[in-house]
Amino acid sequence: MSVGRVSTRTHITELLGIDHPIVQGPFGGGYSTVRLAAAVSNGGGLGSYGAHVLAPSGIAATVAEIKARTARPFAVNLWIPQPGERELTMTESEFATHLGRIRPYLDRLGLPDPQFPASFGQDFEQQVDALLEARPPVFSFVMGIPPGNVLAEARRRGIVTLGTATTVDEAVALDEAGVDAVVASGADAGGHRGAFLRPMEESLVGTFSLVPQVVDAVSVPVVAAGGIADGRGITAALALGADAVQIGTGFLATDESGASPDHKRALHSPQARVTVLTSAVSGRQARTIANRFVRDMARHEGDLPPYPVQGALTEPIRRAAVERGLPDYLNLWAGQAAPLTRPRTAQEYLATLVEEIRPRV
């Protein structure tokens, strides 16, 4: 029997119906692709699609597209609204004040001012209704706990639920709410932080400190996330009691992801050795490779508008940076294991990960 077969049968593989204890981290904002999710699922892992920016019709269409490309399980991910987020209001005058903070960057790139939006973000209730109706095999979520009726309806429809915790207390809350498995996401992870019980600054627990504590505290299987990009990290997570890992940055670096060529080059460069937490991109703290925009905006961290207002303000800058190849103005999401990534296809990466896993100690 091969090492891969010995080491990859866990409670998670049984629960999700997958061959290997590897979950592709979900990326929102155009970084997820149907190709990537399907490639990971067809390879025996759990492909994922971050749908938090999609309208309900987009969620339905995306689930249908993934089902057309794979008969294997996959996950669709949503963000749970933070307290006060759905009631967010802002006057045009307030918007103009925040706009003035980024106008130097708009002027530098020759971009017009973004217009005051009629609304901010998507309606979560409509999104989750569309997701439940589309019936993806797995519903994963971050930044909170869905209402009890949503979890009950997911269970009734045979949809597995996968909730994300950044602390032990969050993991316990998810377990008590009845989720099927908990993702223990350490501070090493790239992209947006998902803290929801305490301020983000009080929820920065490293992955390999968080995982064994969560394993001891909950009754459901645990998925380790953050700072894992190769077989050594997977082996370590399994030894600490996790039943699977979730890998984001490693799959973000693959050919099939929606990250720009400049973003992928940055992931593979020495620049990726320095990552920081910033709210300058979206208004919500996220881990990114430090570049000119992030460093310049650091002095404004305490004055920035909340998500999704800051994201609406910076969207033209980020779009122009992708189109013109300007990495100094990109949001270079990356976890702390980014220097371990390599350019390759998702299938090649997944096969390498499986080959590198060692049996549980």
PyMOL commands that set and color helices and strands:
alter all, ss='L'
color gray80, all
select helices_A, chain A and resi 3-7+11-16+34-42+56-69+92-108+124-134+148-156+168-177+200-202+207-217+231-239+249-252+261-267+270-273+292-303+309-324+327-329+338-340+346-356
alter helices_A, ss='H'
color red, helices_A
select strands_A, chain A and resi 22-24+47-50+74-79+138-142+160-165+181-185+191-192+222-225+244-247+275-278+286-289
alter strands_A, ss='S'
color yellow, strands_A
deselect
rebuild
show_as cartoon
